[in-house]
Amino acid sequence: MAPVFDPFRLASVSLDVLAAGRAGPGALAARQRTRLARMREAAVRASRFYREHLAGIGPEVPLAELPPVTRQALMARFDDWVTDPQLRLADLKAFTADPDAFGQAYLGRYVVWESSGTSHQPGIFVQDAATMAVYDAPEALRRSAPLSTQRWSDPLYLSERLAFVGVLGGHFASHVSIERLRQLNPWMRHNFRSFSILQPVAELVEALNSYAPTVIATYPTVAVLLADEARRGALRFRPRELWTGGETLGPAVRRRIEQVLGGTVRNSYGASEFLTLGWECGHGHMHLNADWLILEPIDEHGYAVPPGQPSCSALLTHLANTVQPLIRYDLGDQVTVFDAPCACGSSMPVIQVQGRRDDPVVMAGPGGRSVTLLPMALTTVIEEQAGVYDFQLRQVDARTLALRLPGDDEAAAAAMARCRAALHAFATAQGVQGLRLLEESGQPVRRGRSGKACRVIAGSH
């Protein structure tokens, strides 16, 4: 089955992305107005949820006055939310649960991925070829810093060995996107491989040593782990570039990765709801793809936050996906939007993002050595193997973790039992010896002001 791709739409969006990148504020605002009007019209016309949600609100009412929405509300009425009646939640859940369906186009025309994240509400997101073009164009034209001499001579990365190091096995956005990229570019099948962070660290490092990738795409906590392995001599190669995303990348962490691994770190900002929210320019500033989305920073009461001030959350309006409209969707991310222009010359606004901040957990291993359990691996084990999404895992000491679940009924007890089995199996496979798990049932999960929880907390906190 051919991947979801429209070359003519991609070409059109690419030309517009190039033009918008240097356009003035007026041109950018005009794009937003035109695309927002189209999105609102499509949502009210074809989505029963939005027809009811925006009932009595005319198109002249400003976006800032529309009622926001949450993932919980949208997923509860998924079949009414989407604009294609052939998209049914039960069928999509069956599709994403089928490992044989990985990488396939749903109904021959949709890219589908699943997400849970820190909102404790699983989500399923559907994209058509037009939406994927809006993701592909900024990723190709804006994401990286100005091209080096090597990139100009090899823009398709034909001479590179690329590695994705992350969560495999599920229909997650990053893994699905990479498989689609491999399908669209057959030459990449031999020089773009994926490696699971659920395997023991020693096995991961050895597999990477055998492949010796020149470019690694991964999460910041994984990049730090690889830097630690390189420092002690276990990782025997040095990549030229590291593409990070999915977690907060602070300046100290960036310096640590670059100093040890020696490659250039390029950070990006994305979400399951909008795959390519922002990219980092050559000056180290994150730019928002504001020609295809609107991001409203808000405080804890839902009011707009002025430029330069950190938000409690942010409301996302997607200006491309008419199949699954998102209008003032509470993304939960804490962001700061600046109104000063960047020295790189881009017209896209500069932002800072306070994203996922789960901690790596260092436990006691055999022979007195330590074993690092990655936060993304721990949350994946609990979500995918135990089927639990609202939790908090806290390190007590080098051999003890405390797991907090909010419920205290029979269903919560069964969920705790599944988590216990999954965590013990994972820790044993990673080399942790004699893991003790303190069970905190019926305890509320601590959340930040945005409503998102830090789900894995290291012992030093």
C-alpha angles and dihedrals in degrees: 000000000000117000120252103270138137110191093190092052090047091052091050094048092045092056090049092047090053091049095045093050091072100026122119125254091264093056091048092050090049091054091050093049094049095046094043091053090051092048095049092048093050093046095050093043100047109018116076090197094056093041087061095035093054097034112147093012112116126214090253092067109103119249092243090063096054117103113257125237134216133214090245092057094046096045090048088062100029096144090053093043100058119074098218110076090206089069108090123173095224092054093046091050089053090049095052091044091057111087090196089062093059112128094010124125111248111236085354094283112057136078109214131191137167131225139182107167124154096318090081089224115104114228137196120207127196127199131184126206093271092056093045089054088057089053095043099049100056090040091057099037106032111020102084132054119262109305118268122221089265092052092050089053093043109026092156093055090237092151094047133090108219125197131190110204110191147084113334132179099056135078092260121158097245095046094043090048092052092050090050089050090052091050092050092047109038092185088067094063091085099040102039116067134169127224126194121233089204092076120087113281093242091055092046092051093047092049090050091047090054092051097035097198119207092206125039125191112196148118121292093246090054091048089053090049090052090048090053090049090050092049092056092046100252096110104063103187135060121220119220094219136023119197111201133187145131095069138052113281111202125194094252092051091048092051091048092052095045095044094051102034095033096215130119115264116219115187129199138184121226144146138194087253093055114010099204108035096151147349137206119249127213090270091061096252124132113234125200118228088233095164089072103030142032119219118191116194110215137184126234090279094052096255123136117270116221121241115284095025122108114244132223090223140339134236115223124207112189112213097190113041108081091162093067106017120208114192117171091343114180102240094180094221120133108228140169118211119200126204097202115101121248121244089235089075098238117143091213113106121256117239140178118215130206098199135162109340105181116149133236109242118221112207135179115273136182121303094016094295123130128244121210117215109200116226094227090053093049094049091046092052092051094044101040102033101032099030092228121135106167108066146109125219117199129184115232099177140330092294103027135076127181117214118201122199122176101222129076103187131098092278090054091049090052090048090051090051091052091048091048093053094045095047094046091050093048095045092049091050089051092052100256108149123217099353113198119204121201109205116216105184121177093024121128116246109242113240136188125239090275092058093248119122129223093231103188117044123185121226095252092065 
